[in-house]
C-alpha cells in the first residue's frame, strides 16, 4: 500500500480514487466500485497480499 486518498469516515462516490498501489513494475490508482462511507483502510506502507481486503465501504 503506497498512499490513501481517503480517510476512514469519508463519504465516497463510485469511481473515486481510493489509493495508490505499487509493485516492482508500476504505480496504480485503485478506484471504488461502490458509493458509501469508508469504514476501514489497510495500513499504509504494509505489503498487501493477493486477495487481501484493503478497505471496507458501507453502502448508503
Secondary structure, DSSP 8 states (H G I E B T S, - for coil): --EESS-TT-EE-TT-EEEEEE-SS-EEEEE-SS-EEEEEE--TTS---TT---EEEEE-
